[in-house]
Every structure is written in C-alpha cells, then in structure tokens.
Amino acid sequence: MSLVVVTLEDLVHGQRANAVIGWVLTGIVALSAIWNGLTAALLWCGLALLVVVVASLPALATRDWTAMLPWPVLSVAAIAVIARGVGLSPEAAGYLIVATLALIVVVELEVFTSIELSRRFAVAFAGMTTMALQALWTVAQFYSDRWFGTAFLHSQTELQQDIVVVTLVGFVLGGLFEWYLTRFEPAGSIGRATNSTGPT
C-alpha cells in the first residue's frame, strides 16, 4: 500500500491539490449555508450560498473540476462561516465574508477571463468591490430587520463604522493576496506583471 505524501510544493503549485482543498472549503461554506437555512438565519444562508455559487462558477463554466481559485482565498470564507457558526464575533465574520466574496470576484475576473489587471489595480478594485458588496449587504440587512424582525442594524454610527471597517478589511485581504501571488505564484493563478505599469 503506497503512502501519499503531500508536500508544501504540492499545496502551493499543484493544481489537483489546490482543487481538492478548494472544493473541501467550498463544501464547508455550503454546509454552513444549509445550517443557517435550517436555523432560520436566511440572510446568512443566502450570503454563504452566494459565495458557493461564485466560487463554483469557473468549474461550471469550463466543466473542469480543477478550475478552482487558489485555496487560501476560500479558506478565509470558510474561517468566517465557522467563526459565525460557533458564535465568535458575528460582526467580524460578516466583514471577512463580504471582503472575501469581493476578492473572489476580482480573482476570477483576473484568472478565468480575458481581463488583465495589474496587481496593484486589482487590490484597489477588490477594495471598491468590497464597498459595493457591503452596500448591498446593508440594504439586505435593512429589509431583513424590517420584514423578519432581525436586529442587524442598530444605529447610523454603527452602520458607518461597518462600511469603514469592511473596506479596510477588503484592502488588507487584497494586499495580502497580492503578496501571496508575488511570493508563491500558486495554482489557480496566472503570472502577470507586478508593477503598476501593467495592463489595467
């Protein structure tokens, strides 16, 4: 019986290893969506399902199960839903999952379409996309509070703080991912110029 040894090189550069880990992490987010649906946390159920659908789009479009984002991106979403599931700082979990969803969108545009973004612009675009998604999330929270009696939004000040914090989280995640791509060039990414003079 042969022993399968997965090295750090495989985890970073191996397309199949990246896909397996990515699908496991996507499965965790999907299970979280089901759990939230069963516990009547419909808004969180919808957000987790949206992450699953967007993360699965490359594989569905190409009909290739290995067409998956770099797994560290999906790990942040999995950490966020696990943290919320065990009751650890729901606000922070919300910031993370919204910012991660924005980063997933940007990375998929960069990797799986003909769009070419310099990495610095991609970080800025991830931050702007995070702001846009946070605005939609805020609208969804408002109507959830109004229609379903939830208590997501408490005050105008807290709402403004949420927008500022989630935007900062989006830029930080984008910056960390830029560093990761530059340092490791992992599976699920493509080589592009790292300087600001690249195509945008």
C-alpha positions as CSV (number, residue, x, y, z in Angstrom):
1,M,0.0,0.0,0.0
2,S,1.6,3.3,-1.1
3,L,1.6,6.3,1.1
4,V,0.6,9.6,-0.4
5,V,2.7,12.4,0.8
6,V,1.5,16.0,0.1
7,T,4.4,18.5,0.1
8,L,4.2,22.2,0.6
9,E,5.1,22.5,-3.1
10,D,2.0,20.4,-4.0
11,L,-0.2,22.6,-1.8
12,V,1.0,25.8,-3.4
13,H,1.6,24.8,-7.0
14,G,-0.3,21.5,-7.5
15,Q,-3.5,22.1,-9.5
16,R,-5.2,19.0,-8.3
17,A,-4.2,19.5,-4.7
18,N,-5.4,23.1,-4.9
19,A,-8.8,21.9,-6.4
20,V,-9.3,19.3,-3.8
21,I,-8.7,21.7,-0.9
22,G,-10.8,24.4,-2.7
23,W,-13.7,22.0,-3.0
24,V,-13.5,20.9,0.6
25,L,-13.5,24.6,1.7
26,T,-16.4,25.4,-0.6
27,G,-18.2,22.4,0.9
28,I,-17.7,23.8,4.4
29,V,-19.3,27.1,3.3
30,A,-22.2,25.1,1.6
31,L,-22.8,23.2,4.9
32,S,-22.8,26.5,6.7
33,A,-25.5,27.8,4.3
34,I,-27.6,24.7,4.9
35,W,-27.2,25.1,8.7
36,N,-28.2,28.7,8.5
37,G,-31.2,27.9,6.4
38,L,-32.3,25.2,9.0
39,T,-31.9,27.7,11.9
40,A,-33.8,30.4,10.0
41,A,-30.8,32.6,9.5
42,L,-31.9,33.3,6.0
43,L,-29.7,36.3,5.2
44,W,-26.6,34.4,6.2
45,C,-27.8,31.4,4.3
46,G,-28.1,33.5,1.2
47,L,-24.7,35.1,1.6
48,A,-23.0,31.7,2.1
49,L,-24.8,30.3,-0.9
50,L,-23.7,33.2,-3.0
51,V,-20.1,32.5,-2.0
52,V,-20.5,28.9,-3.0
53,V,-22.1,29.7,-6.4
54,V,-19.5,32.4,-7.3
55,A,-16.6,30.1,-6.2
56,S,-18.0,27.3,-8.3
57,L,-18.5,29.3,-11.5
58,P,-15.1,28.6,-13.1
59,A,-15.5,24.8,-12.8
60,L,-19.1,25.0,-14.0
61,A,-18.2,27.2,-16.9
62,T,-15.2,25.2,-18.0
63,R,-16.6,21.8,-17.0
64,D,-13.3,21.1,-15.3
65,W,-13.4,20.4,-11.6
66,T,-9.8,21.6,-11.2
67,A,-10.6,25.1,-12.4
68,M,-10.6,26.5,-8.8
69,L,-9.4,29.6,-7.1
70,P,-6.2,29.4,-5.0
71,W,-7.4,27.7,-1.8
72,P,-6.1,30.4,0.6
73,V,-8.9,32.7,-0.8
74,L,-11.6,30.2,0.0
75,S,-10.1,29.4,3.4
76,V,-10.9,33.0,4.6
77,A,-14.6,32.4,3.7
78,A,-14.6,29.0,5.5
79,I,-13.0,30.6,8.6
80,A,-15.6,33.4,8.6
81,V,-18.6,31.0,8.4
82,I,-17.1,28.7,11.0
83,A,-16.4,31.6,13.3
84,R,-20.0,32.8,13.0
85,G,-21.3,29.2,13.4
86,V,-19.6,28.9,16.8
87,G,-20.7,32.4,17.8
88,L,-17.3,34.1,17.6
89,S,-17.8,37.8,16.7
90,P,-20.6,37.7,14.1
91,E,-19.6,41.3,13.0
92,A,-16.1,40.3,12.2
93,A,-17.3,37.2,10.4
94,G,-19.5,39.5,8.3
95,Y,-16.6,41.7,7.4
96,L,-14.5,38.8,6.4
97,I,-17.1,37.0,4.2
98,V,-18.1,40.2,2.4
99,A,-14.5,41.1,1.7
100,T,-13.7,37.6,0.7
101,L,-16.6,37.5,-1.8
102,A,-15.3,40.7,-3.4
103,L,-11.8,39.2,-3.6
104,I,-13.2,36.0,-5.2
105,V,-14.9,38.1,-7.9
106,V,-11.8,40.0,-8.6
107,V,-9.6,36.9,-8.7
108,E,-12.0,35.1,-11.0
109,L,-12.1,38.1,-13.4
110,E,-8.3,38.1,-13.4
111,V,-7.7,34.4,-13.7
112,F,-10.6,33.0,-15.7
113,T,-11.4,35.8,-18.2
114,S,-9.5,37.8,-20.7
115,I,-9.5,40.8,-18.4
116,E,-6.0,41.8,-17.3
117,L,-5.4,43.8,-14.2
118,S,-2.1,44.9,-12.7
119,R,-1.8,43.5,-9.2
120,R,-1.9,47.0,-7.6
121,F,-5.0,47.9,-9.5
122,A,-6.5,44.5,-8.6
123,V,-6.0,45.4,-4.9
124,A,-7.8,48.8,-5.4
125,F,-10.5,47.1,-7.4
126,A,-11.0,44.5,-4.6
127,G,-11.4,47.3,-2.1
128,M,-14.0,49.1,-4.3
129,T,-15.9,45.8,-5.0
130,T,-15.9,45.2,-1.2
131,M,-17.6,48.6,-0.7
132,A,-20.2,47.9,-3.3
133,L,-21.0,44.4,-1.8
134,Q,-21.1,45.9,1.7
135,A,-23.7,48.4,0.4
136,L,-25.8,45.6,-1.0
137,W,-25.4,43.7,2.3
138,T,-26.5,46.7,4.3
139,V,-29.7,47.0,2.1
140,A,-30.3,43.3,2.7
141,Q,-29.8,43.7,6.4
142,F,-32.2,46.7,6.5
143,Y,-35.0,44.7,4.8
144,S,-34.3,41.7,6.9
145,D,-34.8,43.8,10.0
146,R,-37.9,45.3,8.6
147,W,-39.6,42.1,7.3
148,F,-38.3,39.3,9.5
149,G,-37.7,41.2,12.8
150,T,-33.9,40.6,12.9
151,A,-31.6,43.1,14.5
152,F,-28.6,43.6,12.2
153,L,-28.6,47.4,12.1
154,H,-28.7,49.3,15.4
155,S,-27.6,52.8,14.6
156,Q,-26.4,55.1,11.9
157,T,-23.0,55.4,13.6
158,E,-22.6,51.6,13.7
159,L,-23.6,51.4,10.0
160,Q,-20.9,53.9,9.0
161,Q,-18.3,52.1,11.1
162,D,-19.2,48.8,9.4
163,I,-18.6,50.3,6.0
164,V,-15.3,51.7,7.0
165,V,-14.1,48.5,8.7
166,V,-15.2,46.2,5.9
167,T,-13.5,48.4,3.3
168,L,-10.2,48.3,5.3
169,V,-10.6,44.5,5.5
170,G,-11.1,44.3,1.8
171,F,-7.9,46.3,1.1
172,V,-5.9,44.3,3.6
173,L,-7.1,41.0,2.1
174,G,-6.3,42.3,-1.4
175,G,-2.9,43.3,-0.3
176,L,-2.1,40.0,1.4
177,F,-3.3,38.1,-1.7
178,E,-1.1,40.3,-3.9
179,W,1.9,39.4,-1.7
180,Y,0.9,35.7,-1.8
181,L,0.7,35.7,-5.6
182,T,4.0,37.6,-5.9
183,R,5.8,35.3,-3.5
184,F,4.5,31.9,-4.5
185,E,2.6,32.1,-7.9
186,P,0.2,29.3,-6.7
187,A,-2.1,27.0,-8.6
188,G,-5.3,28.8,-9.7
189,S,-3.4,32.0,-10.6
190,I,-1.6,33.2,-13.7
191,G,1.6,35.2,-14.0
192,R,1.1,38.9,-14.6
193,A,3.2,41.9,-14.3
194,T,3.5,43.1,-10.7
195,N,4.4,46.7,-11.5
196,S,1.9,49.5,-11.8
197,T,2.6,49.9,-15.5
198,G,1.0,46.7,-16.4
199,P,-2.3,46.5,-18.2
200,T,-5.4,47.6,-16.4
